[in-house]
Amino acid sequence: MDRELQELRAQIDLIDTEILQKIAARCAIVKKMGQFKKKKNLPLIDKDREQLLLQDRSKKAVKLHLSADCTHKLFRLLIQEARKIQKE
């Protein structure tokens, strides 16, 4: 295989690892938020906050020349996972 291609794939592998580490950090914070919300008898789901988050992340994606649709889907998945974590 071409050496340049191998190097590019290695760079992607490193970035993917960083992404996974960031998702793990996000999930740890989400868990703390769930505990806080339960302790304070706050609702676990805040649809207004979720909509603002989705709009904000999509706008940021466009500024970075990324697909707003793909970003919306990605963060929708992260929100779904956050809901599961907070219910634990």
N, C-alpha and C positions, 0 to 999 in steps of 0.2 A: 504494500500500500504506500502511497505517496507520503513522504515525511511531513510535508506542509499540512496535509489533511489530518494526519495523526496529531500534530501539534494543535490544530484548531479544535479537534475533538477533545483533546486534553484540557484545553481552555474551557470548553463547554462543561466538561465533567467537574472542573473546579467551581465554576459558577453554579452548577446544579447543586453541589454540596453546600455552597453558601446559601442558596435559596432554601434548601431543606433546614439548615440551621436557623435561619430567620423564621421559618414557619414554626419550628419547634419552640423558639423563643416567644412567638406570638401566642401559641397554644398555652404556654405556661402562664402568660399574663391573662389570657381568657379564663383559665381555671381560677385564678385569684379573683377576677372580676365576678365570676359566678358565686364564689364563696362570699364575697362582699355583698352581692345582691341578695343572697339568701339570708345572710345575717341581718340585713337592713329591711328585709321583706319587700324588696324591689322586684319589679317584673324582670324576668330573664330576657325577654324579647322587647326590643325598642325599634319598632318598624320605622319611625321617623329617622332615628340615628342610622339605621341600615340604608335607607334611601339616600341620605346625605353622604354617607360613606361611598356608596356606589357611584353617585354623581361626581364626587370629588376625585375618586380614583380614575374614573373614565376621563375626566378633564386632564388630569396629570398624565395619563397615558398618551393622549393626543399630543400634548406638548413634547413628549418624548418620542413622537413619531411611532407610537404603538397603536394597535387596534383597540379602539374603545370597546368594541363588542367582545373581544377576547378577554380584555381586562375585566369587563363586567361579569363575564362567566366565571373567571378565576376568583374574583372576590365574592361572588354568590356562593361558590363552593366553600370558601373560607368562612363565610358567615354561617352556612349550614353546619360546618364542623364545629364552629364556636358554640352554636346552640346545643349540639350534642355534649360538648365538653362541659358547658355550664350546667347542664341537667344532671351530671354525674354527682 
